[in-house]
Amino acid sequence: PPRSTLFPYTTLFRSGADLSGADLRYANLSGVNLRYANLRGADLRYANLSGADLNCTLLSDANLSDANLSGALLFFINSRDALNLEPLQLEAKPSPFLCNVALPTYAHQPAVNPNRDCDRIPHLLSDRYDISLEEAQGIVDEARQYRWD
C-alpha cells in the first residue's frame, strides 16, 4: 500500500480534531481517539480503524471503502451520508460496537442492528474515559433518546 499521510496529522488526533477532507488512505488509525472529530469528506479507503474511538464523529461524505472497523466504537454517530460503508464492515470479527448509529439504508440488507451493543457501551465508556459506570450508563441512556431524522 502507498505510504499514508498520517504523519502530518499525528498531533491532531485528539478529541475534536478537524480532519475534514484529509487523505487518510491506508492510514493505521488502530485504537486512535477520534471522538468528536470532523471527518467530513475524509478519504479513509483501506484505513485501519480497528479499535478506534469514533464516538460522536462526523462522517458525512467520508469514504470508508474497505476500511477496517473491527472493534471500533461507533457510538452516537450518523453514518447515513458516509460513502461506501458496507454491512460486511459492520459484521467484521471482532465486530464494531454499535449504539445509536444512523446507518445507511443499504446497510439494512442484511439487517444490522444499530443498537446491538448498547448494553456493552457503558463499560467501554467507563474504562476509556475513567468515569463511573453509572455516569457512563447515563450518557448512553441520554444518547439513546436522540432520534436521527
C-alpha positions as CSV (number, residue, x, y, z in Angstrom):
1,P,0.0,0.0,0.0
2,P,1.1,3.6,-0.6
3,R,2.6,5.4,2.4
4,S,-0.1,7.2,4.4
5,T,-0.4,10.9,5.0
6,L,-0.9,10.0,8.7
7,F,2.2,11.6,10.0
8,P,1.3,15.3,9.4
9,Y,-1.9,14.6,11.4
10,T,-0.5,12.7,14.3
11,T,-0.6,15.7,16.7
12,L,-4.2,16.4,15.7
13,F,-5.6,13.0,16.8
14,R,-7.3,14.2,19.9
15,S,-10.9,14.8,20.9
16,G,-12.5,17.1,18.4
17,A,-9.8,17.0,15.7
18,D,-10.7,18.7,12.4
19,L,-9.6,16.2,9.7
20,S,-12.2,17.2,7.2
21,G,-11.1,16.4,3.7
22,A,-7.9,14.6,5.0
23,D,-6.3,11.9,2.8
24,L,-6.0,9.0,5.2
25,R,-6.0,6.2,2.7
26,Y,-4.2,3.1,4.2
27,A,-3.6,5.0,7.4
28,N,-3.1,2.9,10.5
29,L,-5.5,4.5,12.9
30,S,-5.9,1.5,15.1
31,G,-7.0,2.4,18.6
32,V,-6.9,6.2,17.8
33,N,-9.2,8.6,19.7
34,L,-11.3,10.2,17.1
35,R,-14.3,11.1,19.3
36,Y,-16.0,14.4,18.2
37,A,-13.6,14.5,15.2
38,N,-14.7,16.1,12.0
39,L,-14.0,13.6,9.2
40,R,-16.4,15.1,6.7
41,G,-15.1,14.3,3.2
42,A,-12.1,12.4,4.5
43,D,-10.7,9.7,2.4
44,L,-10.5,6.6,4.7
45,R,-10.2,4.0,2.0
46,Y,-8.4,0.9,3.3
47,A,-7.7,2.7,6.6
48,N,-7.2,0.6,9.7
49,L,-9.7,1.9,12.2
50,S,-9.8,-1.2,14.3
51,G,-10.4,-0.4,17.9
52,A,-10.7,3.3,17.1
53,D,-13.0,5.6,19.2
54,L,-15.5,7.1,16.7
55,N,-17.8,8.3,19.4
56,C,-19.8,11.3,18.1
57,T,-17.6,11.6,15.0
58,L,-18.9,13.5,11.9
59,L,-18.7,11.1,8.9
60,S,-20.7,12.8,6.1
61,D,-19.1,12.2,2.7
62,A,-16.2,10.3,4.3
63,N,-15.1,7.4,2.1
64,L,-15.0,4.3,4.2
65,S,-14.4,1.8,1.3
66,D,-12.7,-1.3,2.6
67,A,-11.9,0.5,6.0
68,N,-11.3,-1.9,8.8
69,L,-13.8,-1.1,11.6
70,S,-13.3,-4.3,13.7
71,G,-13.7,-3.5,17.3
72,A,-14.2,0.2,16.7
73,L,-16.5,2.2,19.0
74,L,-19.4,3.5,16.8
75,F,-21.5,5.4,19.4
76,F,-24.0,8.1,18.7
77,I,-23.0,8.8,15.1
78,N,-24.8,9.4,11.8
79,S,-23.2,7.3,9.1
80,R,-26.0,7.7,6.6
81,D,-24.0,10.1,4.5
82,A,-20.8,8.2,4.8
83,L,-19.6,6.7,1.4
84,N,-19.1,3.0,0.8
85,L,-19.9,1.8,4.3
86,E,-20.9,-1.8,3.7
87,P,-22.7,-4.3,6.0
88,L,-19.7,-6.6,5.9
89,Q,-17.6,-3.9,7.6
90,L,-20.2,-3.8,10.4
91,E,-20.1,-7.6,10.8
92,A,-16.3,-7.9,10.9
93,K,-14.8,-10.0,13.7
94,P,-14.4,-8.6,16.2
95,S,-17.4,-6.6,15.2
96,P,-17.5,-2.8,15.8
97,F,-19.5,-1.7,18.8
98,L,-22.8,-0.1,17.6
99,C,-25.1,2.0,19.7
100,N,-27.4,4.7,18.4
101,V,-25.9,4.7,14.9
102,A,-27.8,6.0,12.0
103,L,-26.9,3.5,9.3
104,P,-27.1,4.0,5.5
105,T,-30.3,2.5,4.1
106,Y,-28.4,-0.1,2.2
107,A,-26.8,-1.3,5.4
108,H,-30.1,-2.9,6.3
109,Q,-29.5,-5.7,3.7
110,P,-28.7,-7.9,5.6
111,A,-30.2,-6.3,8.7
112,V,-27.7,-4.7,11.0
113,N,-29.0,-3.7,14.4
114,P,-27.8,-0.1,15.1
115,N,-28.2,-0.6,18.8
116,R,-26.8,-4.1,19.1
117,D,-24.1,-3.2,21.7
118,C,-25.8,-0.5,23.8
119,D,-25.6,-2.8,26.8
120,R,-21.8,-3.1,26.4
121,I,-21.1,0.6,25.7
122,P,-21.3,1.8,29.4
123,H,-18.5,-0.5,30.3
124,L,-16.4,0.7,27.4
125,L,-17.0,4.4,28.2
126,S,-16.3,3.8,31.8
127,D,-12.9,2.2,31.0
128,R,-11.9,4.5,28.2
129,Y,-12.8,7.8,29.9
130,D,-12.2,6.8,33.5
131,I,-15.7,7.6,34.6
132,S,-18.1,5.7,36.8
133,L,-20.3,3.0,35.3
134,E,-23.3,5.0,36.5
135,E,-22.2,8.1,34.7
136,A,-21.4,6.1,31.5
137,Q,-24.9,4.5,31.7
138,G,-26.4,7.9,31.9
139,I,-24.5,9.1,28.8
140,V,-25.8,6.0,26.9
141,D,-29.4,6.5,28.1
142,E,-29.3,10.1,27.1
143,A,-27.8,9.4,23.7
144,R,-30.4,6.7,23.0
145,Q,-33.2,9.2,23.4
146,Y,-32.0,11.0,20.3
147,R,-33.8,10.0,17.1
148,W,-32.0,10.5,13.8
149,D,-34.2,12.2,11.2
